[in-house]
Amino acid sequence: MEILMSVLVGILFTAGTYLVLAKSLLRIVLGTSILGHGALLLLLTMGGIKTGAPPLLGLESTTYTDPLPQALILTAIVINFGTLGVFLVIAYRSYQELGTDDMEELRGTEDE
């Protein structure tokens, strides 16, 4: 299962990097989000995909699953969605004001 997750992380990193290198502002924003989710999946995979009982007092089990990586990743997902929302609002407002989302046109020329 870890090999499948590692391949998926590689695909997410590849797609995110491709989108970040695009000229469209919306693709850059979505690429950063995909890169963030790939990093979170990498952290989850590095924490180990283990089977076991949850660490509760009433359950008697020989193996327990560590809940810390899942809790940290859940917090990071919420933060990632929040920053994605802010980036999308900024990109939309930029498109409304300037009429384009092309990074070459947004950069301008040296004369301006």
C-alpha positions in Angstrom: 0.0 0.0 0.0 2.9 2.4 0.7 4.2 1.9 -2.9 0.8 2.8 -4.3 0.7 5.9 -2.1 4.2 6.9 -3.1 3.2 6.6 -6.8 0.2 8.8 -6.1 2.4 11.4 -4.3 4.7 11.4 -7.4 1.7 12.0 -9.7 0.4 14.8 -7.5 3.8 16.5 -7.4 4.2 16.2 -11.1 0.7 17.6 -11.8 1.2 20.4 -9.3 4.6 21.4 -10.7 3.2 21.4 -14.2 0.3 23.7 -13.2 2.6 26.0 -11.2 4.8 26.5 -14.3 1.8 27.5 -16.4 1.0 31.1 -17.5 -2.5 31.2 -16.2 -3.0 32.5 -12.6 -5.8 30.1 -11.9 -3.6 27.1 -12.9 -0.9 28.4 -10.6 -3.3 28.6 -7.7 -4.7 25.1 -8.3 -1.1 23.8 -8.7 -0.1 25.1 -5.3 -3.1 23.4 -3.8 -2.3 20.1 -5.5 1.3 20.4 -4.3 0.1 20.9 -0.8 -2.2 17.9 -0.9 0.7 15.8 -2.3 2.9 16.9 0.6 0.2 15.9 3.1 -0.2 12.5 1.4 3.6 12.1 1.7 3.5 12.9 5.4 0.7 10.4 5.9 2.6 7.7 4.0 5.8 8.5 5.9 3.8 8.1 9.2 3.1 4.6 8.2 -0.1 2.9 7.1 -0.8 0.7 10.0 -3.7 -1.4 11.1 -4.7 -1.5 14.7 -7.1 -0.4 17.3 -7.6 3.2 18.2 -5.8 4.2 21.3 -8.8 4.2 23.7 -8.7 3.0 27.3 -11.6 0.5 27.0 -10.2 -1.5 24.1 -7.7 -4.3 24.7 -5.5 -4.8 21.7 -1.9 -5.7 21.0 -1.3 -3.0 18.3 -2.5 0.6 18.3 -2.5 3.2 15.6 -0.8 6.5 16.2 -3.4 9.3 15.8 -0.9 12.2 15.8 -0.1 12.1 12.0 -3.8 12.0 11.1 -4.6 14.9 13.5 -1.8 17.0 12.1 -2.7 16.3 8.5 -6.4 17.1 9.2 -5.4 20.5 10.5 -3.1 21.1 7.6 -5.9 20.2 5.1 -8.1 22.8 6.7 -5.4 25.4 6.5 -4.7 24.4 2.9 -8.4 24.9 1.9 -8.4 28.3 3.7 -5.3 29.5 1.8 -6.8 28.1 -1.5 -9.9 30.2 -0.8 -7.9 33.3 -0.2 -5.8 32.7 -3.4 -8.9 32.2 -5.5 -10.5 35.4 -4.2 -7.3 37.3 -4.9 -7.0 35.8 -8.4 -10.7 36.6 -9.2 -10.3 40.1 -8.0 -7.1 40.5 -10.1 -9.0 39.2 -13.1 -11.8 41.7 -12.5 -9.5 44.7 -12.2 -7.0 43.8 -14.9 -9.1 41.8 -17.3 -6.6 39.0 -17.7 -5.1 36.1 -15.8 -2.1 35.7 -18.1 1.1 36.0 -16.0 3.1 37.6 -18.9 0.5 40.4 -19.2 0.3 40.8 -15.5 4.0 41.2 -15.2 3.9 44.2 -17.6 6.8 45.8 -19.4 9.7 47.8 -18.1 8.2 51.0 -19.6 5.2 50.9 -17.3 
